[in-house]
Amino acid sequence: MNKKLKKLAVLASGNGTTLQAIIDAINDNKLNAEIKIVISNTEKAYAIERAKLSGINNYVLVDYKDENELYQKLKDNDVDLVVLAGYLKLLPKNVVKDFIIINTHPALLPKYGGKGMYGMNVHRAVVENHEKETGVTLHFVNEEYDKGKIIAQTKVEVYEDDTPEDVSSRVQKAEKKQLIKVLNKFSEGKIEI
């Protein structure tokens, strides 16, 4: 990918703080990109509200009864890269096959990955297992949860008296920094697909 990254699709299932970090980086000229569409699998996702507040095209797709609906939304918006930002649904095979997709995961994969390992589930497991460190992994998406090629990892220290909420707070900060850094590398053609 030797051209500047311009067109993103962001898929989010929750609050959308990672989406907001991307929006802010674009608005602050710290990221050369445009979010073409935000898609969620739930109407309750505040990420959709964030998209609306920023004037970004958005869409809620609750079910994959028709695998082509998500595929068509991405195609219609001519996106260069799909960013999963807290998106909790496994993507249809045709989407994985035809689009470049990256995901942020709140642990140092391969530890604490797989189905059901997201958000506070990961941070609780890290604390319960008395880990000394955790972190963030950004990886390409394939047809299995958290099994795609790793692009970048950032380590985050875990302290003895940490709660899962403490760990979550530090991991989220690291996640946002790492994501913007990697998106910039994509836009500069410095990451091989």
Disulfide bonds with the S-S distance in Angstrom:
none
